[in-house]
């Protein structure tokens, strides 16, 4: 008893239907985590850079500001205001070297400046006008000598800090 003869060709098969290739989006959860960590790292680095920039005074800025003050018309027109700006410049430069000088005033401030300069020019010399000059109606001073003194002080501060930067 033999049954019907088997079909030699066999059943008709269709080609395999493979699923479509997965797309690039949405990425797997691991890639989302990596992207989040990368963004957090970049944000932290940016924040650190901004903090550092806030604490730094760009190299050469004190000297550039002093050169601007040298040719500033306020030097002749409003000498008290010019003295105030010069005093503020020295204060900012000093704060970059030693933050403890922030509260110094009067003779203590002059003594701090003289200690950095190496001689008593701010307590008794040409720099003495910076203590009271900005607050007096009329004050006589040698602006060129004062600028030379301030430039020398800025050089000393830059050397002690390593560039005020």
PyMOL commands that place a pseudoatom at each C-alpha (Angstrom):
pseudoatom trace, name=CA, resn=UNK, resi=1, chain=A, elem=C, hetatm=0, pos=[0.000, 0.000, 0.000]
pseudoatom trace, name=CA, resn=UNK, resi=2, chain=A, elem=C, hetatm=0, pos=[1.614, 2.898, -1.212]
pseudoatom trace, name=CA, resn=UNK, resi=3, chain=A, elem=C, hetatm=0, pos=[0.114, 6.273, -0.996]
pseudoatom trace, name=CA, resn=UNK, resi=4, chain=A, elem=C, hetatm=0, pos=[0.209, 8.923, -3.571]
pseudoatom trace, name=CA, resn=UNK, resi=5, chain=A, elem=C, hetatm=0, pos=[3.614, 9.688, -4.849]
pseudoatom trace, name=CA, resn=UNK, resi=6, chain=A, elem=C, hetatm=0, pos=[5.274, 12.555, -3.004]
pseudoatom trace, name=CA, resn=UNK, resi=7, chain=A, elem=C, hetatm=0, pos=[5.773, 15.764, -4.885]
pseudoatom trace, name=CA, resn=UNK, resi=8, chain=A, elem=C, hetatm=0, pos=[9.426, 15.913, -5.645]
pseudoatom trace, name=CA, resn=UNK, resi=9, chain=A, elem=C, hetatm=0, pos=[9.526, 19.681, -5.698]
pseudoatom trace, name=CA, resn=UNK, resi=10, chain=A, elem=C, hetatm=0, pos=[7.917, 19.905, -2.284]
pseudoatom trace, name=CA, resn=UNK, resi=11, chain=A, elem=C, hetatm=0, pos=[5.601, 22.626, -1.105]
pseudoatom trace, name=CA, resn=UNK, resi=12, chain=A, elem=C, hetatm=0, pos=[5.938, 26.072, -2.618]
pseudoatom trace, name=CA, resn=UNK, resi=13, chain=A, elem=C, hetatm=0, pos=[7.758, 28.306, -0.123]
pseudoatom trace, name=CA, resn=UNK, resi=14, chain=A, elem=C, hetatm=0, pos=[7.734, 32.035, -0.157]
pseudoatom trace, name=CA, resn=UNK, resi=15, chain=A, elem=C, hetatm=0, pos=[10.930, 34.013, 0.672]
pseudoatom trace, name=CA, resn=UNK, resi=16, chain=A, elem=C, hetatm=0, pos=[11.504, 34.881, 4.308]
pseudoatom trace, name=CA, resn=UNK, resi=17, chain=A, elem=C, hetatm=0, pos=[10.075, 38.208, 5.430]
pseudoatom trace, name=CA, resn=UNK, resi=18, chain=A, elem=C, hetatm=0, pos=[12.702, 39.776, 7.692]
pseudoatom trace, name=CA, resn=UNK, resi=19, chain=A, elem=C, hetatm=0, pos=[11.696, 42.646, 9.974]
pseudoatom trace, name=CA, resn=UNK, resi=20, chain=A, elem=C, hetatm=0, pos=[12.791, 46.118, 8.972]
pseudoatom trace, name=CA, resn=UNK, resi=21, chain=A, elem=C, hetatm=0, pos=[16.150, 47.372, 10.219]
pseudoatom trace, name=CA, resn=UNK, resi=22, chain=A, elem=C, hetatm=0, pos=[15.732, 49.335, 13.431]
pseudoatom trace, name=CA, resn=UNK, resi=23, chain=A, elem=C, hetatm=0, pos=[15.989, 53.086, 12.888]
pseudoatom trace, name=CA, resn=UNK, resi=24, chain=A, elem=C, hetatm=0, pos=[18.478, 55.320, 14.609]
pseudoatom trace, name=CA, resn=UNK, resi=25, chain=A, elem=C, hetatm=0, pos=[15.738, 57.081, 16.519]
pseudoatom trace, name=CA, resn=UNK, resi=26, chain=A, elem=C, hetatm=0, pos=[14.758, 56.644, 19.266]
pseudoatom trace, name=CA, resn=UNK, resi=27, chain=A, elem=C, hetatm=0, pos=[18.086, 55.508, 20.651]
pseudoatom trace, name=CA, resn=UNK, resi=28, chain=A, elem=C, hetatm=0, pos=[18.386, 52.832, 23.263]
pseudoatom trace, name=CA, resn=UNK, resi=29, chain=A, elem=C, hetatm=0, pos=[18.129, 53.935, 26.924]
pseudoatom trace, name=CA, resn=UNK, resi=30, chain=A, elem=C, hetatm=0, pos=[21.898, 53.678, 27.358]
pseudoatom trace, name=CA, resn=UNK, resi=31, chain=A, elem=C, hetatm=0, pos=[22.444, 56.340, 24.704]
pseudoatom trace, name=CA, resn=UNK, resi=32, chain=A, elem=C, hetatm=0, pos=[19.960, 58.652, 26.448]
pseudoatom trace, name=CA, resn=UNK, resi=33, chain=A, elem=C, hetatm=0, pos=[21.882, 58.184, 29.678]
pseudoatom trace, name=CA, resn=UNK, resi=34, chain=A, elem=C, hetatm=0, pos=[25.189, 58.888, 27.930]
pseudoatom trace, name=CA, resn=UNK, resi=35, chain=A, elem=C, hetatm=0, pos=[23.751, 62.051, 26.349]
pseudoatom trace, name=CA, resn=UNK, resi=36, chain=A, elem=C, hetatm=0, pos=[22.462, 63.232, 29.733]
pseudoatom trace, name=CA, resn=UNK, resi=37, chain=A, elem=C, hetatm=0, pos=[25.827, 62.607, 31.397]
pseudoatom trace, name=CA, resn=UNK, resi=38, chain=A, elem=C, hetatm=0, pos=[27.598, 64.444, 28.574]
pseudoatom trace, name=CA, resn=UNK, resi=39, chain=A, elem=C, hetatm=0, pos=[25.296, 67.449, 28.953]
pseudoatom trace, name=CA, resn=UNK, resi=40, chain=A, elem=C, hetatm=0, pos=[25.808, 67.455, 32.713]
pseudoatom trace, name=CA, resn=UNK, resi=41, chain=A, elem=C, hetatm=0, pos=[29.573, 67.304, 32.269]
pseudoatom trace, name=CA, resn=UNK, resi=42, chain=A, elem=C, hetatm=0, pos=[29.553, 70.140, 29.729]
pseudoatom trace, name=CA, resn=UNK, resi=43, chain=A, elem=C, hetatm=0, pos=[27.345, 72.235, 32.019]
pseudoatom trace, name=CA, resn=UNK, resi=44, chain=A, elem=C, hetatm=0, pos=[29.638, 71.634, 34.975]
pseudoatom trace, name=CA, resn=UNK, resi=45, chain=A, elem=C, hetatm=0, pos=[32.731, 72.507, 32.915]
pseudoatom trace, name=CA, resn=UNK, resi=46, chain=A, elem=C, hetatm=0, pos=[31.085, 75.707, 31.686]
pseudoatom trace, name=CA, resn=UNK, resi=47, chain=A, elem=C, hetatm=0, pos=[30.115, 76.642, 35.260]
pseudoatom trace, name=CA, resn=UNK, resi=48, chain=A, elem=C, hetatm=0, pos=[33.680, 76.018, 36.480]
pseudoatom trace, name=CA, resn=UNK, resi=49, chain=A, elem=C, hetatm=0, pos=[35.081, 78.098, 33.623]
pseudoatom trace, name=CA, resn=UNK, resi=50, chain=A, elem=C, hetatm=0, pos=[32.718, 80.992, 34.426]
pseudoatom trace, name=CA, resn=UNK, resi=51, chain=A, elem=C, hetatm=0, pos=[33.658, 80.846, 38.113]
pseudoatom trace, name=CA, resn=UNK, resi=52, chain=A, elem=C, hetatm=0, pos=[37.333, 80.901, 37.234]
pseudoatom trace, name=CA, resn=UNK, resi=53, chain=A, elem=C, hetatm=0, pos=[36.859, 83.792, 34.822]
pseudoatom trace, name=CA, resn=UNK, resi=54, chain=A, elem=C, hetatm=0, pos=[35.026, 85.742, 37.502]
pseudoatom trace, name=CA, resn=UNK, resi=55, chain=A, elem=C, hetatm=0, pos=[37.964, 85.273, 39.868]
pseudoatom trace, name=CA, resn=UNK, resi=56, chain=A, elem=C, hetatm=0, pos=[40.559, 86.145, 37.285]
pseudoatom trace, name=CA, resn=UNK, resi=57, chain=A, elem=C, hetatm=0, pos=[41.516, 89.509, 36.039]
pseudoatom trace, name=CA, resn=UNK, resi=58, chain=A, elem=C, hetatm=0, pos=[42.557, 89.178, 32.442]
pseudoatom trace, name=CA, resn=UNK, resi=59, chain=A, elem=C, hetatm=0, pos=[46.279, 89.488, 31.943]
pseudoatom trace, name=CA, resn=UNK, resi=60, chain=A, elem=C, hetatm=0, pos=[47.324, 92.983, 31.014]
pseudoatom trace, name=CA, resn=UNK, resi=61, chain=A, elem=C, hetatm=0, pos=[44.019, 94.591, 31.977]
pseudoatom trace, name=CA, resn=UNK, resi=62, chain=A, elem=C, hetatm=0, pos=[45.490, 96.736, 34.773]
pseudoatom trace, name=CA, resn=UNK, resi=63, chain=A, elem=C, hetatm=0, pos=[48.165, 98.084, 32.463]
pseudoatom trace, name=CA, resn=UNK, resi=64, chain=A, elem=C, hetatm=0, pos=[45.648, 98.783, 29.683]
pseudoatom trace, name=CA, resn=UNK, resi=65, chain=A, elem=C, hetatm=0, pos=[43.409, 100.647, 32.111]
pseudoatom trace, name=CA, resn=UNK, resi=66, chain=A, elem=C, hetatm=0, pos=[46.366, 102.623, 33.399]
pseudoatom trace, name=CA, resn=UNK, resi=67, chain=A, elem=C, hetatm=0, pos=[47.292, 103.601, 29.820]
pseudoatom trace, name=CA, resn=UNK, resi=68, chain=A, elem=C, hetatm=0, pos=[43.702, 104.747, 29.292]
pseudoatom trace, name=CA, resn=UNK, resi=69, chain=A, elem=C, hetatm=0, pos=[43.844, 106.811, 32.465]
pseudoatom trace, name=CA, resn=UNK, resi=70, chain=A, elem=C, hetatm=0, pos=[47.111, 108.362, 31.272]
pseudoatom trace, name=CA, resn=UNK, resi=71, chain=A, elem=C, hetatm=0, pos=[45.306, 109.949, 28.303]
pseudoatom trace, name=CA, resn=UNK, resi=72, chain=A, elem=C, hetatm=0, pos=[41.901, 110.387, 29.926]
pseudoatom trace, name=CA, resn=UNK, resi=73, chain=A, elem=C, hetatm=0, pos=[40.573, 113.968, 29.598]
pseudoatom trace, name=CA, resn=UNK, resi=74, chain=A, elem=C, hetatm=0, pos=[39.249, 113.711, 33.168]
pseudoatom trace, name=CA, resn=UNK, resi=75, chain=A, elem=C, hetatm=0, pos=[42.851, 114.048, 34.276]
pseudoatom trace, name=CA, resn=UNK, resi=76, chain=A, elem=C, hetatm=0, pos=[42.606, 117.774, 33.553]
pseudoatom trace, name=CA, resn=UNK, resi=77, chain=A, elem=C, hetatm=0, pos=[38.846, 118.405, 33.600]
pseudoatom trace, name=CA, resn=UNK, resi=78, chain=A, elem=C, hetatm=0, pos=[37.899, 116.518, 36.781]
pseudoatom trace, name=CA, resn=UNK, resi=79, chain=A, elem=C, hetatm=0, pos=[41.048, 115.523, 38.659]
pseudoatom trace, name=CA, resn=UNK, resi=80, chain=A, elem=C, hetatm=0, pos=[39.138, 114.271, 41.717]
pseudoatom trace, name=CA, resn=UNK, resi=81, chain=A, elem=C, hetatm=0, pos=[37.140, 111.813, 39.636]
pseudoatom trace, name=CA, resn=UNK, resi=82, chain=A, elem=C, hetatm=0, pos=[40.320, 110.769, 37.817]
pseudoatom trace, name=CA, resn=UNK, resi=83, chain=A, elem=C, hetatm=0, pos=[42.025, 110.123, 41.165]
pseudoatom trace, name=CA, resn=UNK, resi=84, chain=A, elem=C, hetatm=0, pos=[39.034, 108.034, 42.229]
pseudoatom trace, name=CA, resn=UNK, resi=85, chain=A, elem=C, hetatm=0, pos=[39.296, 105.898, 39.104]
pseudoatom trace, name=CA, resn=UNK, resi=86, chain=A, elem=C, hetatm=0, pos=[43.029, 105.457, 39.608]
pseudoatom trace, name=CA, resn=UNK, resi=87, chain=A, elem=C, hetatm=0, pos=[42.456, 104.470, 43.217]
pseudoatom trace, name=CA, resn=UNK, resi=88, chain=A, elem=C, hetatm=0, pos=[39.776, 101.955, 42.178]
pseudoatom trace, name=CA, resn=UNK, resi=89, chain=A, elem=C, hetatm=0, pos=[42.156, 100.465, 39.614]
pseudoatom trace, name=CA, resn=UNK, resi=90, chain=A, elem=C, hetatm=0, pos=[44.815, 99.947, 42.277]
pseudoatom trace, name=CA, resn=UNK, resi=91, chain=A, elem=C, hetatm=0, pos=[42.238, 98.439, 44.620]
pseudoatom trace, name=CA, resn=UNK, resi=92, chain=A, elem=C, hetatm=0, pos=[41.072, 95.924, 41.985]
pseudoatom trace, name=CA, resn=UNK, resi=93, chain=A, elem=C, hetatm=0, pos=[44.645, 94.948, 41.168]
pseudoatom trace, name=CA, resn=UNK, resi=94, chain=A, elem=C, hetatm=0, pos=[45.471, 94.581, 44.863]
pseudoatom trace, name=CA, resn=UNK, resi=95, chain=A, elem=C, hetatm=0, pos=[42.455, 92.352, 45.437]
pseudoatom trace, name=CA, resn=UNK, resi=96, chain=A, elem=C, hetatm=0, pos=[43.784, 89.960, 42.812]
pseudoatom trace, name=CA, resn=UNK, resi=97, chain=A, elem=C, hetatm=0, pos=[46.958, 89.553, 44.842]
pseudoatom trace, name=CA, resn=UNK, resi=98, chain=A, elem=C, hetatm=0, pos=[45.578, 89.571, 48.381]
pseudoatom trace, name=CA, resn=UNK, resi=99, chain=A, elem=C, hetatm=0, pos=[41.849, 89.471, 49.119]
pseudoatom trace, name=CA, resn=UNK, resi=100, chain=A, elem=C, hetatm=0, pos=[42.507, 90.479, 52.734]
pseudoatom trace, name=CA, resn=UNK, resi=101, chain=A, elem=C, hetatm=0, pos=[43.283, 94.043, 51.630]
pseudoatom trace, name=CA, resn=UNK, resi=102, chain=A, elem=C, hetatm=0, pos=[39.612, 94.637, 50.746]
pseudoatom trace, name=CA, resn=UNK, resi=103, chain=A, elem=C, hetatm=0, pos=[38.777, 96.220, 54.094]
pseudoatom trace, name=CA, resn=UNK, resi=104, chain=A, elem=C, hetatm=0, pos=[41.875, 98.375, 54.414]
pseudoatom trace, name=CA, resn=UNK, resi=105, chain=A, elem=C, hetatm=0, pos=[41.387, 102.143, 54.451]
pseudoatom trace, name=CA, resn=UNK, resi=106, chain=A, elem=C, hetatm=0, pos=[43.444, 105.247, 55.024]
pseudoatom trace, name=CA, resn=UNK, resi=107, chain=A, elem=C, hetatm=0, pos=[46.925, 104.724, 56.400]
pseudoatom trace, name=CA, resn=UNK, resi=108, chain=A, elem=C, hetatm=0, pos=[46.484, 100.937, 56.597]
pseudoatom trace, name=CA, resn=UNK, resi=109, chain=A, elem=C, hetatm=0, pos=[45.760, 100.891, 52.848]
pseudoatom trace, name=CA, resn=UNK, resi=110, chain=A, elem=C, hetatm=0, pos=[48.764, 103.138, 52.174]
pseudoatom trace, name=CA, resn=UNK, resi=111, chain=A, elem=C, hetatm=0, pos=[50.953, 100.884, 54.322]
pseudoatom trace, name=CA, resn=UNK, resi=112, chain=A, elem=C, hetatm=0, pos=[49.784, 97.827, 52.352]
pseudoatom trace, name=CA, resn=UNK, resi=113, chain=A, elem=C, hetatm=0, pos=[50.615, 99.558, 49.061]
pseudoatom trace, name=CA, resn=UNK, resi=114, chain=A, elem=C, hetatm=0, pos=[53.988, 100.700, 50.403]
pseudoatom trace, name=CA, resn=UNK, resi=115, chain=A, elem=C, hetatm=0, pos=[54.804, 97.167, 51.559]
pseudoatom trace, name=CA, resn=UNK, resi=116, chain=A, elem=C, hetatm=0, pos=[54.170, 95.862, 48.041]
pseudoatom trace, name=CA, resn=UNK, resi=117, chain=A, elem=C, hetatm=0, pos=[56.118, 98.705, 46.467]
pseudoatom trace, name=CA, resn=UNK, resi=118, chain=A, elem=C, hetatm=0, pos=[59.067, 98.376, 48.826]
pseudoatom trace, name=CA, resn=UNK, resi=119, chain=A, elem=C, hetatm=0, pos=[59.208, 102.028, 49.874]
pseudoatom trace, name=CA, resn=UNK, resi=120, chain=A, elem=C, hetatm=0, pos=[56.930, 104.593, 51.523]
pseudoatom trace, name=CA, resn=UNK, resi=121, chain=A, elem=C, hetatm=0, pos=[55.498, 106.425, 48.522]
pseudoatom trace, name=CA, resn=UNK, resi=122, chain=A, elem=C, hetatm=0, pos=[51.802, 106.071, 49.329]
pseudoatom trace, name=CA, resn=UNK, resi=123, chain=A, elem=C, hetatm=0, pos=[52.040, 106.993, 53.001]
pseudoatom trace, name=CA, resn=UNK, resi=124, chain=A, elem=C, hetatm=0, pos=[54.348, 109.986, 52.595]
pseudoatom trace, name=CA, resn=UNK, resi=125, chain=A, elem=C, hetatm=0, pos=[55.251, 110.448, 48.914]
pseudoatom trace, name=CA, resn=UNK, resi=126, chain=A, elem=C, hetatm=0, pos=[53.506, 111.152, 45.625]
pseudoatom trace, name=CA, resn=UNK, resi=127, chain=A, elem=C, hetatm=0, pos=[50.910, 108.428, 46.185]
pseudoatom trace, name=CA, resn=UNK, resi=128, chain=A, elem=C, hetatm=0, pos=[49.570, 110.083, 49.324]
pseudoatom trace, name=CA, resn=UNK, resi=129, chain=A, elem=C, hetatm=0, pos=[47.113, 112.082, 47.215]
pseudoatom trace, name=CA, resn=UNK, resi=130, chain=A, elem=C, hetatm=0, pos=[45.158, 108.856, 46.524]
pseudoatom trace, name=CA, resn=UNK, resi=131, chain=A, elem=C, hetatm=0, pos=[44.059, 108.692, 50.161]
pseudoatom trace, name=CA, resn=UNK, resi=132, chain=A, elem=C, hetatm=0, pos=[42.213, 112.004, 50.344]
pseudoatom trace, name=CA, resn=UNK, resi=133, chain=A, elem=C, hetatm=0, pos=[42.512, 113.552, 46.875]
pseudoatom trace, name=CA, resn=UNK, resi=134, chain=A, elem=C, hetatm=0, pos=[39.344, 112.027, 45.406]
pseudoatom trace, name=CA, resn=UNK, resi=135, chain=A, elem=C, hetatm=0, pos=[37.322, 113.548, 48.267]
pseudoatom trace, name=CA, resn=UNK, resi=136, chain=A, elem=C, hetatm=0, pos=[38.773, 117.058, 48.310]
pseudoatom trace, name=CA, resn=UNK, resi=137, chain=A, elem=C, hetatm=0, pos=[37.458, 119.867, 46.186]
pseudoatom trace, name=CA, resn=UNK, resi=138, chain=A, elem=C, hetatm=0, pos=[40.912, 120.988, 45.080]
pseudoatom trace, name=CA, resn=UNK, resi=139, chain=A, elem=C, hetatm=0, pos=[44.029, 118.913, 45.323]
pseudoatom trace, name=CA, resn=UNK, resi=140, chain=A, elem=C, hetatm=0, pos=[47.393, 119.593, 43.763]
pseudoatom trace, name=CA, resn=UNK, resi=141, chain=A, elem=C, hetatm=0, pos=[49.393, 116.603, 42.591]
pseudoatom trace, name=CA, resn=UNK, resi=142, chain=A, elem=C, hetatm=0, pos=[51.916, 115.559, 39.988]
pseudoatom trace, name=CA, resn=UNK, resi=143, chain=A, elem=C, hetatm=0, pos=[49.893, 113.258, 37.736]
pseudoatom trace, name=CA, resn=UNK, resi=144, chain=A, elem=C, hetatm=0, pos=[52.919, 111.976, 35.813]
pseudoatom trace, name=CA, resn=UNK, resi=145, chain=A, elem=C, hetatm=0, pos=[54.770, 111.014, 38.993]
pseudoatom trace, name=CA, resn=UNK, resi=146, chain=A, elem=C, hetatm=0, pos=[51.618, 109.373, 40.333]
pseudoatom trace, name=CA, resn=UNK, resi=147, chain=A, elem=C, hetatm=0, pos=[51.127, 107.392, 37.118]
pseudoatom trace, name=CA, resn=UNK, resi=148, chain=A, elem=C, hetatm=0, pos=[54.759, 106.246, 37.163]
pseudoatom trace, name=CA, resn=UNK, resi=149, chain=A, elem=C, hetatm=0, pos=[54.345, 105.177, 40.775]
pseudoatom trace, name=CA, resn=UNK, resi=150, chain=A, elem=C, hetatm=0, pos=[51.154, 103.270, 39.989]
pseudoatom trace, name=CA, resn=UNK, resi=151, chain=A, elem=C, hetatm=0, pos=[52.768, 101.580, 37.005]
pseudoatom trace, name=CA, resn=UNK, resi=152, chain=A, elem=C, hetatm=0, pos=[55.657, 100.434, 39.172]
pseudoatom trace, name=CA, resn=UNK, resi=153, chain=A, elem=C, hetatm=0, pos=[53.218, 99.139, 41.777]
pseudoatom trace, name=CA, resn=UNK, resi=154, chain=A, elem=C, hetatm=0, pos=[51.269, 97.211, 39.122]
pseudoatom trace, name=CA, resn=UNK, resi=155, chain=A, elem=C, hetatm=0, pos=[54.524, 95.650, 37.915]
pseudoatom trace, name=CA, resn=UNK, resi=156, chain=A, elem=C, hetatm=0, pos=[55.330, 94.531, 41.456]
pseudoatom trace, name=CA, resn=UNK, resi=157, chain=A, elem=C, hetatm=0, pos=[51.829, 93.149, 41.944]
pseudoatom trace, name=CA, resn=UNK, resi=158, chain=A, elem=C, hetatm=0, pos=[52.049, 91.250, 38.661]
pseudoatom trace, name=CA, resn=UNK, resi=159, chain=A, elem=C, hetatm=0, pos=[55.390, 89.770, 39.676]
pseudoatom trace, name=CA, resn=UNK, resi=160, chain=A, elem=C, hetatm=0, pos=[54.095, 88.723, 43.083]
pseudoatom trace, name=CA, resn=UNK, resi=161, chain=A, elem=C, hetatm=0, pos=[51.014, 87.079, 41.603]
pseudoatom trace, name=CA, resn=UNK, resi=162, chain=A, elem=C, hetatm=0, pos=[52.599, 85.759, 38.459]
pseudoatom trace, name=CA, resn=UNK, resi=163, chain=A, elem=C, hetatm=0, pos=[50.829, 88.015, 35.982]
pseudoatom trace, name=CA, resn=UNK, resi=164, chain=A, elem=C, hetatm=0, pos=[47.556, 89.127, 37.615]
pseudoatom trace, name=CA, resn=UNK, resi=165, chain=A, elem=C, hetatm=0, pos=[45.816, 86.527, 35.503]
for i in range(1, 165): cmd.bond("trace and resi %d" % i, "trace and resi %d" % (i + 1))
show_as sticks, trace
zoom trace
